Amino acid sequence: MSWASIVKNTSSSSSSSRGAPNSIKPVPSAPIPIPNPAAPATSSAHLKCDNPVDYDWLKTSWKIDNDAYDSGQRELEVEIQKGSRPDNIRLRRPGAATSLPMTFVTSEDYYTWICREKSQNRAYSDELFAERMREWRAKMNWHLPPHKKSVTDQERRQGFYTATVRDSVSDELISVVKYVTPYSSIRDVENEELVEMMWCLVYSRADELVACKTVAEFTDLFSRTHHLSFPSWKIFNRKSLMSKTLLWMLSQKANIFPGRSRPGTAVWECDPSTLSWQQVKSAKSSYTKSMVFFNNISPFYKVGQPGGRPETGICVVEHMSRDGENAKIRWLLTAKQLREIERVEFSPDIDPFPSSYSGFSSDDEWLDWP
């Protein structure tokens, strides 16, 4: 069943039940008890009625919630009509209450009931969103690569490690593989849309990616696909900069993306966090912004190795500062090899340099490409 037909079945007035798509089953739950004032009260709260129900206030609160669900339904209709990237919209589940019961004895009764209503509506909205996103990614060929599951001893020396984090959707603890990146990369690797676009290009558009032989061709690919990860308002002002930032993140020079290492790149002999700012300033030529120090893992000696790692990436951009859009791109991996790369979470180093010394700003690093 198409999502257009789902909307047609679910776009009735707020006083009627919402239809459910065939592919999405209503979230199973126990029936929500509605207090019956005729039944004998058993709790001390009911006997004392210390917090009687203010139905005028409840009706106002109920109307606000219902207006939000109706607004979400309209957003869903527009999303399907335009074929745009799905948003996680608040929706009312099939079978949800469409009118406010007038049988609450205390305000606590209402809060218990409405919290369960909202929780079940949220579970239904999340499930529906996940299904819509799967269909949209398949239609647009905009898939993320599968997660990396394990780390070898050799990979651990390169900066891969396993960590336990809390999942943002399920709120459960899960195990993920992370990859250490230079401290100067923090602004870029924390840009969720940019990181998603990078992974989707590498995995789903690998053939188009390696076909880009110049910066101008990569910029054209970015322009054709950025709407799949970025909302229009977020890309408008920085479109030209973001394409070059993304290309920079893929390059060996940035030392951000796991790929092919370049032997012979600079390594450090002394951890700068153990030096005074005067010592760092006098030895600044010994450090580069692409070095990794593995200083964000505790205990640090379990990941990485002294001196950092060779600069690693999947491409080399030749003479960027001189040739600009005409600069040549040399890809280090084939399209098939790119599709085999597993996804990791980027984990930037902590700034190892004393705060009083600011000579290692990472802003617009790509302007300094050789």
C-alpha positions, 0 to 999 in steps of 0.5 A, a space after each residue: 500500500 502506498 503512503 498516499 493511500 495511508 494518508 487518505 485513510 488517516 486524514 479524517 477529522 480528529 473526532 474519527 479514528 485514524 486508519 493504520 497502514 497494512 505494513 505497520 501494526 499498531 503498537 501492542 499495549 495493555 488497555 488503558 484503564 479509565 477511572 470509574 467514579 462509581 467504583 469504590 476508591 481505594 487510595 488515600 488520594 481518592 479518599 481525601 481528594 486533595 487534588 480535584 480535577 480542573 476540567 476547564 484546564 484539562 480541556 485546554 491541555 487536551 485541545 493543545 495535544 489534539 491540535 498538535 496531532 492534527 498538525 502532524 497529520 497535515 505535515 505527513 500529507 505534505 511530505 508524501 505529496 512532495 516526496 521529501 525526506 521523512 520527518 519523525 512527526 507526532 501522529 495519533 495511533 489507530 484506536 487512540 482516544 479522540 475525546 477527553 473522558 470525564 471520569 477522572 477523580 484526581 489530577 493524578 488520574 489524568 496525568 497517568 492516563 495522558 502519559 500512557 496515551 502520549 507514550 503509545 502515540 510516540 511508539 506508533 509515530 516512531 515505528 511509522 517513521 522508521 518504515 517511511 524512512 526505509 522506503 524513502 532510502 530505497 527509492 532514492 538509493 540513499 542507504 547508509 553502510 552497515 555498522 562495523 561490529 568488531 575491531 582487530 588488534 591492528 585496527 586498534 593501533 590505527 584508532 578503532 575501538 569499541 564503546 558502549 553508548 546510549 541509543 538516541 531512539 531506544 534509550 538502550 545501551 548499545 555497543 558501537 565501533 568508533 574511530 579517532 580523528 584529529 582534534 581539529 575535525 570536531 566541528 565537521 564530524 559533529 555535523 550529523 547531516 554532513 557525516 550522513 551524506 559522506 557515508 551515503 555517497 561512499 556506500 550508495 553512490 560509489 560509482 558516481 563518486 569515483 567518476 569525479 575527476 576534479 573538484 568541480 565534478 565533485 561539487 556538481 555531485 554534491 549539488 545534486 544530492 545534498 537535499 537528501 541529507 540537508 534541510 534546505 534552510 541549513 544548506 543555503 548559506 554554506 553550500 559552496 563551503 560544505 562541498 569542499 569541506 566534505 571532500 576535505 574529510 574524505 582526503 588523506 590530508 584530513 586523516 579523518 576517513 578510514 581508508 588507505 594510509 600514506 606512509 611517511 607522513 609526519 608523526 609526533 615524538 612527544 605528547 603536546 599535552 605534557 608540554 608547556 605552551 612555550 615549549 609547544 610554540 617553539 616546537 610547533 613545526 613538529 605538529 600538524 592539524 592532521 595528527 591524532 593523539 588518542 587522548 579521548 580514550 581512557 585508558 589511552 594506551 589501549 588504543 593507538 600508538 605513540 606518534 599517531 598514525 599515518 594520514 589516512 583517507 580515500 582520495 588525494 586532491 592535487 594542488 587545491 589552493 592553486 587550481 581551485 575547482 580545476 584541481 584533480 582528484 585521485 581516488 585511492 579505492 575502487 567503487 567496489 572497495 568503497 561499498 565494502 567499508 563499514 560505518 563507524 562513529 567518529 571520535 575527535 581527539 581532545 585539543 592537546 595544546 594549552 589554551 593560551 596557545 591558539 596557533 592550531 585553529 582548524 577553521 577552513 583547513 581545506 584552504 591550505 591544501 597543497 
